[in-house]
Amino acid sequence: LLKDLLPSVRPFIVNQELPLTLTLHFDNAFPSSHTAIAFALATTLWLHEKKLGLIFFALAILVAIGRVTANVHYVLDVVFGSLIGTSAAVLIERLRFTKSSKSKR
């Protein structure tokens, strides 16, 4: 939804250098969906298993760095992607526990 509301051109289009990816996406760059998904997964795991979650946070950071290095996203795209993914995971976790605690009453 944000990609449609906030149009932004991908870096490889602006700087006219091929991205380091196997596929070319010409949709909007902001925010990074790959980064959002990686951070949502890492956050979810961290909420349930701290050590495993920390490993996945390190991997999520590598995803973010890789998206910028691959010339398909700007730093701001991956920063907001990480915030969106983390926030979504925390929100869903809170809603899940709120719903389950109400149903036990």
PyMOL commands that set and color helices and strands:
alter all, ss='L'
color gray80, all
select helices_A, chain A and resi 2-5+11-14+33-48+50-69+75-103
alter helices_A, ss='H'
color red, helices_A
deselect
rebuild
show_as cartoon
